[in-house]
Amino acid sequence: MIRRVILPLLLLGLVIPGSAHAQDVWRGSYPEGPAWIDGTLYWAEMGADKVMRWDGTDPEPAWQKAGCGPTAIARYRQDLFAVLCHFDGSIMVLDRDFKLLRRIKTAADGTQLRNPNDVSADGKGGVWFTDPGPFDKSAGKVGAVYYLAPDGTLTRHAEGLFYGNGIHVDRAGQRVLVSEHLARRVLEFPLTADGLGPSKVLFELDSFGLPPARYENAGPDGLEIGPGGILWFAEYGTGRLLGWDPDHGLVAGTATDAQFITNIAFGPNGLVVVTAPENNSNPPFPGRIWVFKIDELNKLITK
């Protein structure tokens, strides 16, 4: 059920600033695609061509490749990593020491990857990821979803998405959630033996009654189901982080002072990470990575 509500939007910069409530805040170069893998936090910095990691001490580079423009990382199989290269139009398979094992640019049907964006592990050794195409409304509905199987086979699945952006495998619900960014909605695809079943609209952002976005291409970006079953998602272009409950609709909202918020991920010990570039037009695209306790998000829930 979708409720039409208007939530009070708090400023994330005040709710979880550097030293007041947050665990840590770091600077980054177009940070996005965070993932917790074996207790270590990884995230991509597209503007710096690198993947960062944090194991509780100081963040450090884990991998770097000029021209890649990495946007996301995930566990692949049990002992490997998959990194999406947005600029290079490829998915990189790396070993646990971040040595390159394989660079994949073409699906089994011959389709070329364009601009891979976000990735989510399925818990069975494979990964699902989006390839939205150009971030331009005039490009039309050319986005797709791909699956990289544990045996290395890359297959193309959902097509015709209006910039399919964030992706999250809901293992418990046996479905894949995709933010169709330029359509300003979130879709769900049931997982089937053959891949993905027909999609249905989970919700439309414009049904929530929120203040209209000033940025023309604002829409849902990264998303992940957190504790309590709430789906948290970033609204790129507005700086908003929103929480949606399947029974109560939109139940939480906050605003960051970094306009181009990209993603959220839930980790061990009640930790949460949010990534947010402050601009998307001036290299090196400065932004922030917040790590904080989930209690800060729970305070925002209204249901």
Disulfide bonds with the S-S distance in Angstrom:
Cys68-Cys85 2.09
